């Protein structure tokens, strides 16, 4: 009696069954080794074992999940992202995958991707920070309507998170709605007193309304909290004092800035204009004269010197200078009556 030779198909099936069984055993072995290392908080060895596990079996959802979680612990987003994405092909609505992908993309400023995964978090009712992720991400891509909708919801989720009203305030600044911006920024700087830059921006928002007294309050508070009092700071503070009716105090600050920026023609002109308006005509002339040292063809400065002389009683000299300025720039003729009324 003769024995039948196994068919090629049978042999192929047997070999593959053995190979699959060996791969499954190896995958399980490395998965368990990974869990041991993870439990001992040795995340890099754990990652290596989980990686070997999924190399043997790509379809093991738990191994993909653990690989992603270990990768996060050692800042390997390049490993974590594909692991969680593979997990989603194996378990369509896995909450761990969606939550971690949303947070990874958010931390790495991949705003559009963060929005996609955070919205899926909301569908699955996961976590309390999804509104914040979606709101801030939309702010960063300049979609302020969506940003504020989600940030307002985030403020209810996280009432102590000062960044939320700050971001809403910044969005209103970007939309030139300074009154709305100021109220949110005021709330932000009351929640977090460690952000001098925010406090200064709050002052800028009030200054743009304009509400100069409140602007002064927050400029001064920003300095108290450690904001760098540079030229721009003193110039804005000086302008706020002038606008609020404290011209002398404002001019004093602007002059300090001028000491560091002696050829700033805009600053020179602004100081001269305020001095003129407050009746300090000779001091105003001195400032406009400095402008002419840098720019002899500055007809407007010459014209204002002429007006100042007329205010001081020297009408002949003043008229002569005004006429000369008008010959240099005929458009200044329109200023004559207006300035004489000041």
C-alpha positions in Angstrom: 0.0 0.0 0.0 1.5 3.4 -1.0 1.2 6.6 0.9 -0.2 9.8 -0.7 2.2 12.7 -1.1 0.8 15.9 0.5 -0.4 18.5 -1.9 1.5 21.8 -2.4 -1.5 23.7 -1.1 -1.6 21.6 2.1 2.1 22.2 2.7 1.7 25.9 2.1 -1.1 26.0 4.6 0.8 24.1 7.2 3.9 26.2 6.8 1.8 29.4 7.1 -0.1 28.1 10.1 3.2 27.3 11.9 4.6 30.7 10.9 1.5 32.5 12.2 1.6 30.6 15.4 5.3 31.5 15.9 4.6 35.1 15.2 1.7 35.2 17.6 3.8 33.6 20.3 6.6 36.1 19.7 4.2 39.1 19.6 2.7 37.9 22.9 6.1 37.4 24.4 7.3 40.9 23.6 4.0 42.4 24.6 4.2 40.9 28.0 7.9 42.1 28.3 6.7 45.6 27.4 4.1 45.5 30.1 6.6 44.5 32.7 8.9 47.4 31.7 6.0 49.8 31.7 4.9 48.7 35.1 8.4 49.4 36.4 8.3 52.8 34.6 11.1 51.9 32.2 9.4 53.4 29.2 12.2 53.2 26.6 12.7 49.5 27.1 8.9 49.1 27.1 8.7 51.0 23.8 11.3 48.7 22.3 9.4 45.6 23.3 6.0 46.9 22.1 7.6 47.8 18.8 8.9 44.2 18.4 5.5 42.9 19.3 3.7 44.9 16.6 6.5 44.0 14.1 5.4 40.4 14.6 1.7 41.1 14.6 0.4 44.5 13.2 -3.2 43.6 14.0 -2.8 43.5 17.8 -4.8 46.5 19.0 -3.6 46.4 22.6 0.0 46.3 21.5 -0.5 49.3 19.2 -2.1 51.2 22.0 0.7 50.4 24.5 3.3 51.3 21.9 1.7 54.7 21.4 1.4 55.4 25.2 5.1 54.4 25.7 6.2 56.6 22.9 4.5 59.6 24.4 6.4 59.0 27.7 9.7 59.2 25.8 8.7 62.1 23.5 8.6 59.9 20.4 5.6 61.4 18.5 7.0 59.9 15.3 6.2 56.5 16.8 3.1 57.4 18.8 1.1 59.0 15.9 1.3 56.0 13.5 0.6 53.6 16.4 -2.6 55.4 17.4 -3.6 55.8 13.8 -3.1 52.0 13.3 -5.1 51.4 16.4 -8.0 53.3 14.9 -8.0 51.0 11.9 -8.4 48.1 14.3 -10.8 49.8 16.7 -12.8 52.4 14.9 -13.8 54.6 17.9 -11.0 53.9 20.3 -11.1 56.7 22.9 -7.4 56.4 23.9 -6.4 56.9 20.2 -8.5 60.0 19.6 -7.6 61.7 22.9 -3.9 61.2 22.5 -3.8 62.2 18.8 -5.7 65.4 19.7 -3.3 66.3 22.4 -0.2 65.3 20.4 -1.2 67.5 17.5 -2.2 70.3 19.8 1.1 70.3 21.6 3.0 70.4 18.3 0.9 73.2 16.9 -0.7 71.1 14.2 -3.9 73.0 14.6 -6.1 71.6 11.9 -5.3 68.0 12.9 -5.9 68.8 16.5 -9.4 70.2 15.7 -10.3 67.0 13.8 -9.4 64.7 16.7 -10.7 66.9 19.4 -14.1 67.1 17.7 -14.1 63.3 17.6 -13.3 63.4 21.4 -16.5 65.5 21.8 -18.6 63.0 19.9 -17.3 60.3 22.2 -17.8 62.6 25.3 -14.1 62.3 26.2 -12.1 64.6 28.4 -12.8 68.2 29.6 -10.2 70.0 27.4 -11.7 69.4 23.9 -13.4 72.8 23.8 -10.1 74.5 24.8 -8.2 72.5 22.1 -10.7 73.3 19.4 -11.0 77.0 20.5 -7.3 77.7 20.7 -6.6 75.8 17.5 -9.2 77.9 15.6 -7.7 81.0 17.1 -4.3 80.1 15.8 -5.7 79.5 12.3 -7.5 82.9 12.6 -11.0 81.4 12.5 -12.3 83.7 15.3 -16.0 82.9 15.0 -15.3 79.2 15.7 -12.6 80.1 18.2 -14.8 82.2 20.4 -17.7 79.7 20.3 -15.5 76.9 21.7 -13.5 79.2 24.0 -16.7 80.4 25.7 -17.6 76.8 26.3 -14.1 76.1 27.5 -14.4 78.9 30.0 -17.2 77.0 31.7 -15.2 73.8 31.6 -12.0 75.5 33.0 -13.0 78.8 34.8 -9.6 79.2 36.3 -7.7 78.9 33.0 -6.7 82.5 32.4 -5.5 81.8 28.8 -9.1 81.3 27.7 -10.3 84.9 28.3 -6.9 86.1 27.0 -7.3 84.3 23.7 -10.9 85.6 23.4 -9.6 89.1 24.1 -6.8 88.7 21.5 -9.3 87.5 18.9 -11.3 90.7 19.5 -8.1 92.8 19.1 -7.5 91.1 15.8 -11.0 92.0 14.8 -10.5 95.6 16.0 -13.2 95.3 18.6 -11.2 96.8 21.4 -14.0 97.4 23.9 -14.9 93.7 23.9 -11.2 92.8 23.9 -10.4 94.9 27.0 -13.1 93.3 29.2 -11.8 89.8 28.4 -8.1 90.8 28.9 -9.0 92.4 32.2 -10.5 89.1 33.3 -7.4 87.2 32.1 -4.9 89.4 34.0 -7.0 89.2 37.2 -6.9 85.4 37.0 -3.2 85.3 36.2 -1.0 88.0 37.8 2.2 86.4 36.5 1.9 87.6 32.9 3.1 91.2 32.6 2.9 91.1 28.8 -0.9 90.3 29.1 -1.3 93.2 31.5 0.4 95.6 29.1 -1.8 94.3 26.2 -4.8 95.0 28.4 -3.6 98.6 28.7 -3.2 98.8 24.9 -6.7 97.5 24.4 -8.1 100.2 26.8 -6.0 102.8 25.0 -7.5 101.8 21.7 -11.2 102.2 22.9 -10.1 104.9 23.9 -10.3 104.7 27.7 -7.1 106.4 28.7 -7.5 106.3 32.4 -7.9 102.5 32.4 -5.0 102.3 29.9 -2.8 104.1 32.4 -3.9 101.8 35.2 -2.8 98.7 33.3 0.4 100.2 31.9 1.5 101.0 35.4 0.3 97.6 36.7 2.3 95.9 33.9 5.4 97.6 35.1 4.8 96.5 38.7 4.4 93.0 37.5 7.8 93.1 35.7 7.0 94.3 32.2 10.0 95.8 30.4 9.7 99.6 30.5 11.2 100.3 27.1 10.7 103.3 24.8 7.4 102.0 23.4 6.1 101.5 26.9 6.9 105.1 28.0 5.6 106.5 24.7 2.3 104.7 25.1 2.1 105.7 28.7 2.9 109.3 27.9 0.3 109.4 25.1 -2.3 108.1 27.6 -1.5 110.7 30.1 -1.8 113.4 27.5 -5.1 112.1 26.2 -6.5 111.8 29.8 -5.7 115.5 30.4 -2.4 115.2 32.2 -0.4 116.8 29.4 2.6 117.9 31.5 3.1 114.4 32.9 2.8 112.9 29.4 5.2 115.3 27.8 7.7 114.6 30.6 7.6 110.9 29.7 7.9 111.6 26.0 10.9 113.8 26.5 12.6 110.9 28.3 12.0 108.7 25.3 13.3 111.5 23.1 16.6 111.5 25.0 17.1 108.0 23.6 15.6 108.7 20.2 16.7 112.3 19.5 16.1 112.1 15.7 12.6 110.6 15.9 10.7 113.2 13.8 7.3 111.8 14.7 8.0 112.0 18.4 9.5 115.5 18.1 6.4 116.7 16.2 4.0 115.1 18.7 5.8 116.7 21.7 5.8 120.1 19.9 2.1 119.8 19.1 1.2 119.1 22.7 3.4 122.0 24.0 1.6 124.3 21.4 -1.8 123.1 22.5 -0.9 123.8 26.2 0.3 127.3 25.5 4.1 126.6 25.8 4.8 128.2 22.4 8.6 128.8 22.8 9.1 125.2 23.9 7.1 124.0 21.0 9.2 126.2 18.6 12.4 124.6 20.1 11.1 121.1 19.2 10.0 122.1 15.7 13.4 123.7 15.2 15.0 120.3 16.0 12.9 118.8 13.2 14.2 121.4 10.8 17.8 120.5 11.7 17.1 117.0 10.4 14.8 118.0 7.6 15.1 121.5 6.3 12.3 121.0 3.8 9.7 120.1 6.5 7.2 122.7 5.6 4.7 121.6 8.2 7.2 122.2 11.1 8.0 125.6 9.6 4.3 126.5 9.4 3.7 125.6 13.0 6.7 127.7 14.1 5.0 130.6 12.3 1.7 130.0 14.1 3.6 129.8 17.4 5.2 133.2 16.8 1.9 134.7 16.0 0.5 133.2 19.3 3.4 134.9 21.1 2.5 138.3 19.5 5.1 138.4 16.8 2.5 138.4 14.0 4.8 139.8 11.2 7.5 137.1 11.7 4.9 134.4 12.2 3.0 135.3 9.0 6.3 135.4 7.0 7.2 131.9 8.2 3.7 130.6 7.4 3.8 132.1 3.9 7.2 130.6 3.3 5.9 127.2 4.4 2.8 127.5 2.2 5.1 128.3 -0.8 6.9 125.0 0.0 3.7 123.1 0.4 0.5 124.8 -0.9 -1.7 122.3 0.9 -0.8 124.0 4.2 -3.0 127.0 3.3 -5.9 124.9 4.5 -4.4 124.7 8.0 -4.2 128.5 8.5 -7.6 129.2 9.8 -7.9 125.9 11.7 -4.7 126.4 13.6 -5.3 130.1 14.4 -8.4 129.0 16.2 -6.5 126.8 18.6 
